[in-house]
Amino acid sequence: MRAQAAVERTVSLPDGRRVAVREGGDLDGVPVLFHHGTPASRHQAGLVEAAARRQGVRLISVNRPGYGAAADTPPSLASVGADTIAVADAIGVTRFATAGVSGGGPYALATALAGPQRVSAVAVVAGIGPWRIIQAAVPGDPERDLLTLTDSGQSEAALTGFRALAAADHRGLLEIDDDEALVDAYLDGAPAGDLGWLDREKKLSWAADLREALARFDGYARDNVAWGGAWDIDVTAVACPVRLYYGDRDRLVPPAHGRWLADRIPHATLITLPGAGHGTASFGHWDEVLGQGEEAER
């Protein structure tokens, strides 16, 4: 199949906010709404667009609130689900599957809840669950400490804290001019065996994503509070088929997250990816993920 260049557009939501939308893969194919990870942007879809072309999928991705030029909004999973349905309306997509990777996983589920008659299937790929319930507490964890502020109604203080954490973690990255060097620096410390899927083309795509995602830290902070705090969606009400993909060597989002979701989502199938860490689980199996999405839509 001839490679098609991704198409960029800006759409207006009902409340007047404007969001950037990227469409790639097979532009004549089955639509799948892609929810990027954390921190990331719509450009992260570039990492899986080759698989989308092979699988006949029109891959549609949107900047969440706080990323790029997208206006920030109060932390919420449900509101992003509603935004996604509004984007589908704006670009004329009636029925679609949705997929979320890592920090985008909960938003894919939120989309299915916002449009139960619109969403045919969901894929959660190494997607985070309500991690404070799933994972044992570690003394002195700054993220858990910040989320206690959210629990007591101090969300703004928590957001400020997460912005500061992100600024410290990613200090100096955007000063790196070379795209491949930028990605190498971002991935410093990641196991080399977990990056076999990352070729030069994907590095360049990821660099574009990072340059947009790390330009400000509002989206990163919002994500952390939205899925780190109490969820405002009920996953037991997701009615469509859901496939959950988790790497058995993923230390960032361990398989326990998938098991937690699988125990609660009525029509869930948990797929374990042998030998996969977070990188491989997130980006190394998209032909399988999108092939299932296309099958569900047809």
C-alpha positions as CSV (number, residue, x, y, z in Angstrom):
1,M,0.0,0.0,0.0
2,R,1.3,3.5,-0.9
3,A,2.3,5.5,2.2
4,Q,0.0,8.4,2.8
5,A,1.1,11.6,4.6
6,A,-0.7,12.3,7.8
7,V,-3.3,15.1,7.6
8,E,-3.5,17.8,10.2
9,R,-6.6,19.8,11.0
10,T,-8.0,21.9,13.8
11,V,-11.6,21.4,15.0
12,S,-13.8,23.4,17.3
13,L,-15.5,21.7,20.3
14,P,-19.1,22.8,21.4
15,D,-17.7,25.0,24.1
16,G,-15.5,26.9,21.7
17,R,-12.2,25.2,22.5
18,R,-10.1,24.3,19.5
19,V,-8.1,21.1,19.3
20,A,-5.5,19.8,16.9
21,V,-6.3,16.5,15.2
22,R,-4.0,14.2,13.2
23,E,-5.2,11.6,10.8
24,G,-2.9,9.0,9.4
25,G,-2.5,5.3,8.5
26,D,-5.0,4.3,5.7
27,L,-7.0,7.5,5.3
28,D,-9.8,5.5,3.6
29,G,-9.8,2.8,6.2
30,V,-11.7,1.8,9.3
31,P,-11.6,4.7,11.9
32,V,-9.8,4.2,15.2
33,L,-9.6,7.1,17.7
34,F,-6.1,6.9,19.3
35,H,-5.5,8.3,22.9
36,H,-1.8,9.1,23.3
37,G,0.2,8.4,26.4
38,T,1.7,10.6,29.1
39,P,3.5,12.9,28.4
40,A,2.7,12.9,24.7
41,S,0.6,14.5,21.9
42,R,-1.3,13.5,18.8
43,H,2.0,13.0,17.1
44,Q,2.6,9.8,19.1
45,A,0.2,8.2,16.7
46,G,3.1,8.4,14.2
47,L,4.7,5.5,16.1
48,V,1.9,3.2,15.0
49,E,0.8,4.6,11.6
50,A,2.8,2.0,9.6
51,A,0.8,-0.7,11.4
52,A,-2.4,1.3,10.8
53,R,-1.6,1.3,7.0
54,R,-1.0,-2.4,7.0
55,Q,-4.3,-3.1,8.8
56,G,-6.4,-0.7,6.8
57,V,-7.0,1.6,9.7
58,R,-7.6,5.4,9.6
59,L,-5.8,6.4,12.8
60,I,-7.2,9.6,14.3
61,S,-5.4,11.2,17.3
62,V,-6.1,14.4,19.3
63,N,-4.2,16.5,21.7
64,R,-5.7,16.2,25.2
65,P,-6.3,19.3,27.3
66,G,-3.0,20.9,28.4
67,Y,-0.9,19.5,25.5
68,G,0.4,21.7,22.7
69,A,-2.0,24.6,22.2
70,A,-5.0,22.7,23.6
71,A,-6.7,24.6,26.4
72,D,-6.3,23.1,29.9
73,T,-9.4,21.9,31.7
74,P,-10.1,20.5,35.2
75,P,-8.8,16.9,35.6
76,S,-11.3,14.4,34.4
77,L,-11.4,11.2,32.4
78,A,-15.1,11.6,31.5
79,S,-14.7,15.0,30.0
80,V,-12.0,13.7,27.6
81,G,-14.4,10.9,26.6
82,A,-17.0,13.6,25.7
83,D,-14.4,15.6,23.9
84,T,-13.5,12.6,21.7
85,I,-17.2,12.1,20.7
86,A,-17.3,15.8,19.8
87,V,-14.2,15.4,17.6
88,A,-15.8,12.4,15.9
89,D,-18.9,14.5,15.2
90,A,-16.8,17.4,13.8
91,I,-14.9,15.2,11.3
92,G,-18.0,13.1,10.3
93,V,-17.1,9.8,12.0
94,T,-20.2,8.0,13.2
95,R,-18.9,4.7,14.5
96,F,-15.4,3.8,15.4
97,A,-13.1,1.8,17.7
98,T,-10.8,3.5,20.2
99,A,-7.4,2.6,21.5
100,G,-5.4,4.1,24.4
101,V,-1.7,3.5,25.2
102,S,-0.2,3.8,28.7
103,G,-1.6,7.1,30.2
104,G,-4.2,7.2,27.4
105,G,-5.8,3.8,28.4
106,P,-8.3,5.2,30.8
107,Y,-9.4,7.8,28.2
108,A,-10.2,5.1,25.7
109,L,-12.6,3.5,28.3
110,A,-14.1,7.0,29.0
111,T,-14.8,7.4,25.3
112,A,-16.7,4.1,25.2
113,L,-18.8,5.3,28.1
114,A,-19.4,8.7,26.5
115,G,-20.6,7.2,23.3
116,P,-21.9,3.7,23.9
117,Q,-23.7,3.6,20.6
118,R,-20.7,5.0,18.7
119,V,-17.8,2.9,20.0
120,S,-17.6,-0.6,18.6
121,A,-14.5,-1.8,20.6
122,V,-11.7,-0.6,22.9
123,A,-8.1,-1.5,23.1
124,V,-6.2,-0.6,26.2
125,V,-2.5,-1.0,25.5
126,A,-0.2,-1.1,28.6
127,G,-2.9,1.3,30.1
128,I,-2.6,2.6,33.6
129,G,-5.3,1.8,36.1
130,P,-6.1,3.5,39.4
131,W,-2.6,2.8,40.5
132,R,-2.8,3.7,44.2
133,I,-5.4,0.9,44.6
134,I,-3.4,-1.6,42.5
135,Q,0.2,-1.0,43.7
136,A,1.6,-1.1,47.2
137,A,2.5,2.2,48.7
138,V,6.2,3.1,48.7
139,P,7.3,5.5,51.6
140,G,8.2,8.9,50.4
141,D,6.6,8.6,46.9
142,P,6.1,12.2,45.8
143,E,3.3,11.4,43.4
144,R,1.3,9.6,46.0
145,D,1.9,12.5,48.4
146,L,0.6,15.0,45.8
147,L,-2.5,12.9,45.2
148,T,-3.4,13.1,48.9
149,L,-3.9,16.8,48.2
150,T,-6.5,15.9,45.5
151,D,-8.2,13.6,48.0
152,S,-8.7,16.6,50.3
153,G,-10.0,18.8,47.5
154,Q,-6.7,20.6,46.8
155,S,-6.5,19.7,43.1
156,E,-4.7,23.0,42.1
157,A,-2.0,22.3,44.6
158,A,-1.6,18.8,43.3
159,L,-1.4,20.1,39.7
160,T,1.2,22.6,40.6
161,G,3.3,19.8,42.2
162,F,3.0,17.5,39.2
163,R,4.1,20.4,36.9
164,A,7.2,20.8,39.1
165,L,8.0,17.1,39.0
166,A,7.7,17.1,35.2
167,A,9.9,20.1,34.9
168,A,12.6,18.5,37.1
169,D,12.4,15.1,35.3
170,H,12.6,16.6,31.8
171,R,14.9,19.6,32.4
172,G,17.0,20.4,29.4
173,L,15.6,17.9,27.0
174,L,14.1,20.4,24.5
175,E,17.5,22.1,24.4
176,I,18.8,19.1,22.4
177,D,18.6,20.1,18.7
178,D,19.2,16.6,17.2
179,D,16.0,14.6,17.1
180,E,17.6,11.2,17.6
181,A,19.7,12.5,20.4
182,L,16.6,13.9,22.0
183,V,14.8,10.5,22.0
184,D,18.0,8.8,23.3
185,A,18.2,11.2,26.2
186,Y,14.5,10.8,27.0
187,L,14.9,7.0,27.0
188,D,18.1,7.1,29.0
189,G,18.0,4.1,31.4
190,A,15.4,2.2,29.5
191,P,16.4,-1.5,28.9
192,A,17.9,-1.9,25.4
193,G,16.0,-5.1,25.0
194,D,12.7,-3.2,25.3
195,L,13.4,-0.9,22.4
196,G,13.8,-3.4,19.5
197,W,10.7,-1.9,17.8
198,L,12.3,1.6,17.7
199,D,13.8,2.3,14.3
200,R,15.1,5.6,13.0
201,E,11.7,6.6,11.4
202,K,10.0,6.0,14.7
203,K,12.7,8.0,16.6
204,L,12.0,11.0,14.3
205,S,8.3,10.7,14.9
206,W,8.8,10.4,18.6
207,A,11.0,13.5,18.6
208,A,8.2,15.5,17.0
209,D,5.9,14.2,19.7
210,L,8.2,15.1,22.5
211,R,8.8,18.6,21.3
212,E,5.1,19.3,21.5
213,A,4.3,17.3,24.6
214,L,7.1,18.8,26.7
215,A,6.6,22.4,25.7
216,R,4.4,22.8,28.7
217,F,3.5,20.5,31.6
218,D,-0.2,21.2,32.1
219,G,-1.3,18.1,30.2
220,Y,1.1,15.9,32.2
221,A,-0.2,17.3,35.5
222,R,-3.8,17.0,34.4
223,D,-3.3,13.3,33.4
224,N,-1.7,12.4,36.6
225,V,-4.5,13.9,38.7
226,A,-7.2,12.5,36.5
227,W,-6.2,8.9,36.7
228,G,-4.2,9.1,39.9
229,G,-7.1,10.4,41.8
230,A,-10.6,9.0,42.1
231,W,-11.8,8.0,38.7
232,D,-15.0,9.8,37.4
233,I,-15.9,6.9,35.1
234,D,-17.4,3.5,36.0
235,V,-15.5,0.8,34.0
236,T,-18.1,-1.8,34.9
237,A,-20.6,0.0,32.6
238,V,-18.4,-0.3,29.4
239,A,-20.7,-2.4,27.1
240,C,-18.5,-3.0,24.1
241,P,-15.7,-5.6,23.7
242,V,-12.4,-4.5,25.4
243,R,-9.0,-6.0,24.8
244,L,-6.3,-5.4,27.4
245,Y,-2.7,-5.8,26.3
246,Y,0.0,-5.9,29.0
247,G,3.7,-6.9,29.0
248,D,4.7,-9.5,31.6
249,R,7.9,-7.6,32.2
250,D,6.4,-4.2,32.4
251,R,7.6,-2.5,35.5
252,L,6.1,0.9,34.8
253,V,2.5,-0.4,34.3
254,P,2.6,-3.9,35.7
255,P,0.2,-6.6,34.5
256,A,-1.7,-6.1,37.8
257,H,-3.3,-3.1,36.1
258,G,-4.7,-5.3,33.3
259,R,-6.0,-7.8,35.8
260,W,-7.7,-5.1,37.8
261,L,-9.5,-3.9,34.7
262,A,-10.3,-7.4,33.4
263,D,-12.0,-8.2,36.7
264,R,-14.4,-5.3,36.3
265,I,-15.1,-4.7,32.6
266,P,-17.9,-7.1,31.5
267,H,-16.6,-8.0,28.0
268,A,-12.9,-7.8,28.6
269,T,-10.1,-10.1,27.2
270,L,-6.7,-9.8,28.8
271,I,-3.8,-10.5,26.5
272,T,-0.4,-11.0,28.1
273,L,2.6,-10.2,26.0
274,P,5.5,-12.5,26.9
275,G,8.9,-10.9,27.6
276,A,7.5,-7.4,26.9
277,G,8.5,-4.4,29.0
278,H,6.6,-1.1,28.9
279,G,8.2,0.0,25.6
280,T,7.5,-3.2,23.7
281,A,4.0,-3.6,25.3
282,S,3.1,0.0,24.3
283,F,4.5,0.1,20.8
284,G,5.6,-3.3,19.6
285,H,2.3,-5.1,18.9
286,W,0.1,-2.7,17.0
287,D,-0.6,-4.9,14.0
288,E,-2.3,-7.2,16.4
289,V,-4.1,-4.4,18.3
290,L,-5.4,-2.6,15.2
291,G,-6.2,-5.9,13.4
292,Q,-8.6,-6.7,16.2
293,G,-10.0,-3.1,16.1
294,E,-10.7,-3.4,12.4
295,E,-12.4,-6.8,12.9
296,A,-14.6,-5.5,15.6
297,E,-15.7,-2.5,13.5
298,R,-16.6,-4.7,10.5
